[in-house]
Amino acid sequence: MKVELSCSRIKKIARQMFRGHWGGAFLAVFICAVLVNGPGLIVYYLSGSQTVATIVDLYVLFVSGPLTLGLSNYFLEVFRGTNEPGMGSFTNRGAYLLSGVALYVTQFILIFLWSMLFVIPGILAALRYSQAFYVLADDPEARPMDCIRRSKELMYGNKGKFVLLLLSFLPWIILASIPAGIARSQLIGPVSYYDLNQLAQALNEASMNPLVVLLTILTLFVQVYVLASTACFYDLAAGNLVVEHGDVTYDGYIADSVDRYEITGFESKYKDDQEE
């Protein structure tokens, strides 16, 4: 279904749906960020180098899928109000989590192959597959290629709107990145900007500094807002969210213009599992 709502209205609906849940959403994103990036930072601080980068990369590749799936599930549950959100979003079933690994690897390989042709095909592939984890969150039995195929269908005619939605967060991302950027620039010190290897090493070392890592947490607040809005975008594209715009009148005068919306078909996604 083509998403007709403006980016501002999508974000407004997301804010309304997540009212009272922002703290829990930030905690979920923060825990996932720690689980993905924490081991690499620990290894760096203990060894002073990235000599075991391959092992860390394999770890990230393995955990990113289940955590992305858990976040997708969590944000859909909060947005729809279908269940009391909690760690159950991340720990449903072992096979469910393995499906997250399989989908993440499949998605990574496909985007990488398209990127080998040129940068633009890789970006378009990433946009086409962007809804795959939401699809899997809705249908835990779906295979990776089924999720990819369904995501392509949902994004048909919606890629431009999705890009605009993501770009609308760019000022917030830049603002949240300024403190870490200032700290990083102060830590780099004098380097030759003509020596790319030296510059890359200096940037990497500065990025691992505890102060920079701490300030980077500010960007997680923006990520929460992005995920809440993309959950709304998915339900619009999938036809799960119906939005009607109307005027509220009082004594014959228009008092306010509001969005009336309804999410259909999701009374309780895991009701049967809970009863068993």
Secondary structure, 3 states (H helix, E strand, C coil): CCCCCCHHHHHHHHHHHCCCCHHHHHHHHHHHHHHHHHHHHHHHHHHCCCCCHHHHHHHHHHHHHHHHHHHHHHHHHHHHCCCCCCHHHCCCCHHHHHHHHHHHHHHHHHHHHHHHHCHHHHHHHHHHCCCHHHHHHHCCCCCHHHHHHHHHHHHCCCHHHHHHHHHCCHHHHHHHHHHHHHHHHHHHCCCCCCCHHHHHHHHHHHHCCHHHHHHHCHHHHHHHHHHHHHHHHHHHHCCCEEEEEEEEEECCEEEEEEEEEEECCCCCCCHHHHHC
